[in-house]
Amino acid sequence: MAVSGGVDSMVLLDVLAGRDGLKLIVAHFDHGIRPDSGEDRALVRAAAEHYGLTFVYDADHLGPGASEAAAREARYKFLRTVRKATGADAILTAHHEDDVIETAIINMLRGTNRRGLTSLHAYSDVMRPLLGYTKQDILAYAREHSLGWREDTTNRDMRYLRNYVRHNVLAKLTDSERAELLKHISDLAKLNVDIERDLINHLHMHPAAGQLDRHWFIMLPHNVAREVLASWLRSFGIMNFDRKLLEKLIVGAKTLRVGKQMDVDKTHKVVINKGNLALSG
C-alpha cells in the first residue's frame, strides 16, 4: 500500500489494516521535494508500527521544482520495485472520486486522447479501493476516527495544474454537474473497453503476427491510424510511448521508402516493407 502520510492514504490504511486475510506492506516514498518531508515518513512509520505492519521506504532528491510527472514516475518505480521484491499481488493506492474528475479535466486540458479521460481506474496490479468515495467522505472518516495526517504544503501551490483544477474548477462544480461529469467519464470508460476489444480482434485478423497491411494502414483516417497503432504497440507489451512518438510513426509508416526503420524504444523498431509494416525487436 502506497502511504504518503496524507489524509487519503491514512484513511485507506486504517480501513484495510484490520481486514482478515489481507497482508499489507506499507510503502512510503520521499520525493525530496519539501524540506519537511522527513516528518511524513516518521508519521507513516509510526502508523505501520501501530497496525503491526511491515514498513518500507525509499527517498529521492527531486527538488522543489520537480514536476508532477517526474514525481509520479519516481514513486511508481519504487512501488513496482517493492511489489516485485515482496511478491505482492498488487499495489494499493488511495485515489478517490475527486481524483478521477481532476485527472479527466487535466488530461482534457492537455489534449489527451479518449483513454486519457478515463485513465484513473483500477487495474489487476494497481488497485484503488476508494474510487467510489469523495474527498469529503474521506475527511469525515478521518475526523470520526481521530486519525492523524500531514498536509502537503505543495497542495496549495497554484503553479501545479492539479492544484489549480482542484481549487478553481472542481470546487465550483454543483452536485448535479459533478454527477453528470462522473457519468460521462463512466460511459466513456465502458466505450473504451469495447473499442479496445474490437481493435485487438481486428489486429489479430492480420495475416502475420507483428505485421500490419501497409496499404490498409495508409488509407485510414489519421485519428483512426493513431488508435490502431497505439493498440498494436500495446498488444506487444509496448506501453512507454507518447502522442509525439505516435505521430512520428504514423507519418513515417505512410510516407517512408521501403526498407526504412523507425525506433519505437530501445529494443523495438517498425520496419517499412513493400506490403506491410513489421515490428521487430
C-alpha positions in Angstrom: 0.0 0.0 0.0 1.3 3.4 -1.0 1.0 5.6 2.1 2.2 9.2 1.8 1.0 10.4 5.2 -1.8 12.5 3.7 -5.4 12.0 4.8 -6.4 9.8 1.8 -3.8 7.1 2.4 -4.0 7.3 6.2 -7.7 6.6 5.9 -7.2 3.7 3.5 -4.6 2.3 5.8 -7.0 2.4 8.8 -9.8 0.9 6.8 -7.8 -2.1 5.5 -5.3 -2.7 8.3 -7.6 -4.9 10.3 -9.1 -6.9 7.4 -8.8 -10.7 7.8 -6.8 -12.5 5.1 -5.2 -9.3 3.8 -1.4 -9.0 4.2 -0.3 -5.4 3.8 3.1 -3.8 3.3 3.2 -0.1 4.0 5.4 1.6 1.3 6.4 5.2 1.6 8.3 7.2 -0.9 10.0 10.5 -0.1 10.3 12.6 -3.3 12.7 15.0 -1.7 10.6 18.0 -2.9 9.8 19.6 0.5 12.3 20.2 3.4 9.9 18.8 6.0 9.1 15.5 4.1 11.0 13.5 6.7 8.1 14.2 9.1 5.8 12.4 6.7 8.0 9.3 6.8 8.0 9.4 10.6 4.2 9.6 10.8 3.8 6.7 8.3 6.4 4.6 10.1 4.6 5.1 13.4 1.3 4.2 11.8 2.7 1.0 10.3 4.1 0.0 13.8 0.7 0.8 15.4 -1.1 -1.6 13.0 1.7 -4.2 13.2 2.6 -3.9 9.5 5.9 -4.0 7.6 7.2 -0.6 6.7 9.5 0.1 3.7 10.6 3.4 2.2 13.0 5.0 -0.2 13.9 8.6 -0.9 14.9 10.7 -3.9 16.1 14.3 -4.2 13.8 15.7 -7.0 14.0 19.2 -5.5 11.3 21.9 -5.1 10.9 22.5 -8.9 10.1 18.8 -9.7 7.1 18.3 -12.0 4.1 16.2 -11.0 5.0 13.8 -13.8 8.6 13.3 -12.5 7.3 12.7 -9.0 4.8 10.2 -10.2 7.3 8.3 -12.3 9.8 8.0 -9.4 7.0 7.0 -7.0 5.6 4.2 -9.2 9.1 3.0 -10.0 9.6 2.5 -6.2 6.2 0.9 -5.8 6.8 -1.6 -8.6 10.2 -2.5 -7.2 8.6 -3.2 -3.8 5.9 -5.2 -5.3 8.3 -7.4 -7.2 10.7 -7.8 -4.3 7.9 -8.9 -1.9 5.9 -10.9 -4.3 2.8 -8.8 -3.6 -0.3 -9.3 -5.6 -0.9 -5.6 -6.3 -0.2 -2.0 -5.5 -2.9 -0.3 -3.4 -3.3 3.5 -3.8 -5.8 5.9 -2.1 -7.1 7.7 -5.2 -10.7 8.7 -4.8 -13.6 10.1 -6.8 -12.3 13.7 -6.8 -9.0 12.4 -8.3 -11.0 10.8 -11.1 -12.6 14.1 -12.1 -9.4 16.1 -11.6 -7.4 13.7 -13.8 -10.1 13.8 -16.6 -10.1 17.6 -16.6 -6.3 17.9 -16.6 -5.9 15.4 -19.4 -8.6 17.2 -21.4 -6.7 20.5 -21.0 -3.5 18.7 -22.1 -5.3 17.5 -25.3 -5.4 13.8 -24.3 -7.0 11.1 -26.4 -10.1 9.1 -25.3 -8.0 6.8 -23.0 -6.6 9.8 -21.0 -10.1 10.9 -20.0 -10.6 7.6 -18.2 -7.0 6.8 -17.2 -7.6 6.8 -13.5 -9.2 3.5 -12.7 -8.3 0.2 -11.1 -6.2 -2.5 -12.8 -5.3 -6.0 -11.8 -2.0 -4.9 -10.5 -2.9 -1.4 -9.2 -6.0 -1.4 -7.0 -7.8 1.7 -5.9 -10.5 0.9 -3.3 -11.6 4.5 -2.6 -12.6 5.4 -6.1 -16.3 5.4 -5.1 -15.7 7.9 -2.2 -15.4 11.7 -2.3 -12.7 13.8 -0.5 -15.4 14.9 1.9 -16.2 11.2 2.7 -12.5 10.6 3.5 -12.2 13.7 5.6 -15.3 12.8 7.6 -14.0 9.3 8.3 -10.6 10.6 9.4 -12.2 13.0 11.8 -14.7 10.5 13.1 -11.9 8.0 13.9 -9.5 10.7 15.2 -6.8 9.8 12.6 -3.7 11.9 12.2 -2.3 13.0 8.9 0.0 15.6 7.4 -0.9 18.3 4.8 1.4 18.6 1.9 2.2 22.3 1.6 2.7 21.9 -2.2 -1.1 21.2 -2.5 -1.6 24.9 -2.2 0.8 25.8 -4.9 -1.2 27.1 -7.9 1.8 26.5 -10.2 0.8 22.9 -10.3 -2.1 22.3 -12.7 -3.8 19.7 -10.5 -4.0 22.2 -7.6 -5.4 24.9 -9.9 -8.1 22.5 -11.2 -8.9 21.3 -7.7 -9.4 24.7 -6.2 -10.7 26.7 -9.2 -12.7 24.1 -11.2 -13.7 21.1 -9.2 -14.6 23.1 -6.1 -17.0 25.2 -8.1 -19.0 22.3 -9.6 -22.5 21.8 -8.3 -23.5 18.4 -7.1 -25.5 17.8 -10.3 -22.6 19.0 -12.5 -20.3 16.7 -10.7 -22.6 13.7 -11.0 -23.1 14.4 -14.7 -19.3 14.6 -15.3 -18.8 11.3 -13.5 -21.5 9.7 -15.6 -19.8 10.9 -18.8 -16.4 9.5 -17.6 -18.0 6.2 -16.7 -19.8 5.9 -20.0 -16.6 6.7 -21.9 -14.7 4.1 -19.8 -17.2 1.4 -20.9 -16.9 2.6 -24.5 -13.1 2.4 -24.4 -13.3 -1.2 -23.3 -15.4 -2.0 -26.4 -13.2 -0.1 -28.7 -10.0 -1.8 -27.4 -11.6 -5.2 -27.7 -12.7 -4.5 -31.3 -9.3 -3.1 -32.2 -7.4 -6.1 -30.8 -9.8 -8.5 -32.5 -9.2 -6.7 -35.8 -5.5 -6.6 -35.4 -5.5 -10.4 -34.8 -7.0 -10.9 -38.2 -3.9 -9.6 -39.9 -2.0 -12.3 -41.8 1.1 -12.4 -39.6 2.0 -11.6 -36.1 3.8 -8.3 -35.7 2.7 -7.0 -39.1 0.1 -4.6 -40.4 -1.1 -4.3 -44.0 0.6 -1.1 -45.1 -1.9 -0.1 -47.8 -4.8 -0.6 -45.4 -3.0 1.5 -42.8 -2.2 4.3 -45.3 -5.9 4.6 -46.1 -7.0 5.0 -42.5 -8.0 8.5 -41.3 -5.2 10.0 -39.2 -7.1 9.8 -35.9 -8.1 6.2 -36.6 -4.5 5.3 -37.5 -3.3 6.7 -34.2 -5.7 4.5 -32.3 -4.8 1.4 -34.4 -1.0 2.0 -34.0 -1.3 2.6 -30.2 -3.3 -0.7 -29.7 -0.9 -2.5 -32.0 2.1 -1.5 -29.8 0.3 -2.2 -26.6 -0.6 -5.7 -27.8 3.1 -6.5 -27.8 3.6 -5.1 -24.4 5.0 -1.7 -25.5 3.5 0.9 -23.2 6.0 3.7 -22.9 5.1 5.9 -25.8 3.5 9.3 -26.1 1.5 11.2 -28.7 4.6 12.7 -30.3 6.1 9.3 -31.0 2.8 8.0 -32.4 2.6 11.0 -34.8 6.2 10.3 -35.9 5.5 6.6 -36.5 2.2 7.3 -38.4 3.8 9.8 -40.7 6.8 7.5 -41.3 4.6 4.5 -41.9 2.6 6.3 -44.6 5.5 8.2 -46.3 8.9 6.5 -45.9 10.5 4.4 -48.5 10.6 0.6 -48.3 13.5 -0.6 -46.1 13.4 2.3 -43.7 13.2 1.7 -40.0 11.8 3.8 -37.1 12.8 3.4 -33.5 9.9 2.7 -31.1 12.1 2.2 -28.0 15.5 0.8 -27.1 14.6 -2.7 -28.4 11.7 -2.3 -30.9 11.6 -0.9 -34.4 8.9 -0.5 -37.1 10.2 -1.7 -40.4 8.7 -0.4 -43.7 8.3 -3.3 -46.1 6.7 -3.2 -49.5 3.3 -4.6 -48.4 3.4 -4.3 -44.6 4.6 -2.6 -41.5 6.6 -5.1 -39.3 7.5 -4.8 -35.7 11.0 -6.1 -34.8 12.8 -6.5 -31.5 
